[in-house]
Each structure stands twice: as structure tokens, then as C-alpha cells.
Amino acid sequence: MSATTRGPRPPHGAEARRWLQRFDRIGIGVRCAYNPQRPQAIAAYLGMAAQLGALGVLPRAAAQGRVLEVLLQAAHDSALPLPWRRACAEYAVRPVARLRTLLGPCRGDALAAALAATHEMLDAAGGA
């Protein structure tokens, strides 16, 4: 009998809760622009969402949906610095593309249209 090799076991219980709490903390930092000089925090948030989805802690579509929601909220928040808002809108194309793959083109096209409206709003805010 040969033993089958499997990937890493998905975290569960307390460990899964710790992963989700860390994901939420990073999301709060992105949403509130805690460190607006470091847009790498957005990339870390995207990476953590992908990791949570791959490990099964969150369904992939749910993880990407949460990221997209946070990024669009930050992009629309006029109290945040404009460069941060633009960075959030720029990074939002990644979860839109992943959701388009996961949910199909019809749903993905609607998300892409919402993202395009966000870019238009930011362009208007930058020119004002």
C-alpha cells in the first residue's frame, strides 16, 4: 500500500479563526488607510485572501468578494488620501478578474462595470 501525499491540512477551529482575524485586521488597515505610504498592504491583503481560499478557510469567491468590497469602499471614501483611493481602485481589478473566473463572465462583467464607474469617479475627484 502506498501512502498518498496530500497538501497542507487546512486550518480549522481556533487556528482558522486566527487566520480570519488576521485577514480582517489587514482589511481594516486597508479600508482605513492606516499606512497610506505603503500600498503593499493592499497586495498583502489580496495574497491573504488567495491563501484563505486555497486552504479552504473561506470559499474562494467569498474571500475575493470581501476584498473587492473593502477596496471599493476605500476607493469611494473621500476622507482618505486620493493616492490611496486610486491604489485601492487599481488593485480592485485583481479580485474582479478572479471573481469573473469563479462566477462566470456575466457576473464578472457587472463587477467590471462597477469598477469602471469607480475609476471615473476618482478621475473626476482628481481633476476637481
Protein Blocks (a to p, Z undefined) as FASTA:
>chain_A
ZZddddddddehjllmmmmmmmmmmmmmmmnomalmlmmlmmmmmmmmmmmmmnomacfk
lmmmmmmmmmmmmmmmmkbcfklmmmmmmmmmmmmmmmmmmnojklmmmmmmmmmmmmmm
mmmmmmZZ
